[in-house]
Amino acid sequence: MARLEDHCAESAEVFGESYNELHKWLDEFAGSEGYGFKHRRKRHHERGIQQAIELFGEKAGDVTRQHIITDLKEEGWTEKDRFPKDEEDYVKMGLF
């Protein structure tokens, strides 16, 4: 599982800054009771990208998408697969 530091380093390399607070927000439910590794279902989808833009600004969309893609690839997802729309879709796709 990609750590906060990994996501921040990738963002710094690709986008020129770490976006630490955005990555913390995306993984806010990680390790929490009832979610643990399944926390990704909460914000790792198109709806989560829209929420990030609303909270952090337009640039957050690209950064959030990169974070999600990095995590999805750990679950066996490829860029040939469709991108999850929302939490329900994420679960239906078997991504968690």
N, C-alpha and C positions, 0 to 999 in steps of 0.2 A: 504494500500500500504506500503510495506516495505520501511523504511527510510534508508538513507545512513548509519546511525549509526547501524541499525539492520543488514545490510549486512556486515558491517565491524566487528561487534561483532561475527557474525556467522563464518566469515572467520578466525578470531583470534582463535576461539574455534576449528574449524575443521582443519585449515591449519597452525596455529601457528603465523600468522600475519594478519593484517587488510586489506591489499590491497586497501587502501583508494582511490588511484588514479585510479585503475582499475574500482572500483565501480562508481566513478564519471564519468568516460568515458562511461560506460555502460548506465548510466542514463542521459547523457549529454543533451538530448532533452526533458527531463521531464519538464513540465511547460512552454515549449516554444510555441510560437504562431504556430498554425497549428498541434501541436502534443499533448501537455498536457499528459494525461494518455496514449494516443496512442503512446507515445515515444518508447514503448517496441518493436514495429514492426521494428525499425531501427537496433537493435543489439541483440535482445533476440532470437537467433536461431543459427544453426550450422555455418552459414557464420560469424556471430558475434563472435563466439568462435574462428574461424580461424583468424579473424582480431585481436582479443585480443592477441593471441599467437604471431602474427607477431609484434605487438607493445610492448608487455610486457614480452614476453618469454614463454617458454613451460609450466611452472607451472600455468600460467594464464588460460590455458584451463580448468583445473579442477575447479578453483575458479569461472570462468565465468559460467561454466555449473551449479554450485551450486546456484549462484545468479539467473540465469534464471529459474531454477527449483523452487526456492522459490517464484519467482514472478508468474510463470505459475500456481502454485497451488492456488494462490489467485484468479485466473480466472476460477477455476474449473477443470483445467487440472490434470490428474493423471499420474503416471509413467507407467500405462498400455497404455496411449495414445502415439502416435508417437511424436517425437521431431520435431519442425519446422525446415525446411532446410534453409530458407532465408526469406526476408521480404515478398515477394509475397506469399509464403507458409503460413507464419504466419497469414496473412490476410485471406487467403482462409480457414484456420482452424477456423476462427472466434475468434481469440485470440487478442482482444484489446478492 
